[in-house]
Amino acid sequence: MQTTETIDPAESKRKAHKAQQAITYSNLQSLLEEGENLLSFTRGKIAGGVQGKLFMGIESFFVPDVNIGLTDRRVIFQHLSKEGDRAKRVSPHSFPLSEVLNAQYLEADAFHDPNELGRLFIQLVEEQHCRIRLFGQGNCDDAREFAEVFQSLTSGRHKASASPVQNLCAECNSILDNPAKFCPYC
């Protein structure tokens, strides 16, 4: 007698995400310095390149798939191959926590890719920032946790202040150039 098992699609997605998390964790662990701890991580695509000064190099335009790790010292961007699991030979980029002003999770807007569920917005000093497009509920949950851990690490710091020709968004505290009517970040 043969039995048929039904495969739950949600359980299958959960298992696939757990396998992806294990690979992402392993890839980021290989970049850590002695005594450094990986606190949170996610995976996504750099959206539309980088705004502000070119702080990641031209390769970020050609290798948009990244693992993003948060340690107790820095934020790490590790570029990935097209297959998505192997780290690219492009050097990873990292930024000390003192240079990261904000890390915020935002829901994706409905007018873009329907598979995109969220974005991780990372704002650096000197008006540099990037958006990481997130696909899959698991990656969005990881990014939400990333933003929460970042906020808890940096909660004692002063908030960014706008110059006389800029405003701060009341919702997400991002710096906006005048005369902005709508916040492009939230």
Salt bridges, closest charged atoms under 4 A:
GLU11 OE2 - ARG14 NH2 2.66
GLU33 OE1 - ARG73 NH1 3.33
GLU36 OE2 - ARG74 NE 2.70
GLU59 OE2 - HIS93 NE2 2.99
ASP65 OD1 - LYS45 NZ 2.75
GLU83 OE1 - ARG86 NH2 3.32
ASP85 OD1 - ARG43 NH1 3.16
GLU107 OE2 - ARG144 NH2 3.29
ASP109 OD1 - HIS112 ND1 3.27
ASP113 OD2 - ARG133 NH2 3.57
GLU116 OE2 - ARG119 NE 2.58
GLU116 OE1 - ARG133 NE 3.11
GLU126 OE1 - LYS53 NZ 2.95
ASP141 OD1 - ARG144 NH1 2.94
ASP142 OD2 - HIS17 NE2 3.04
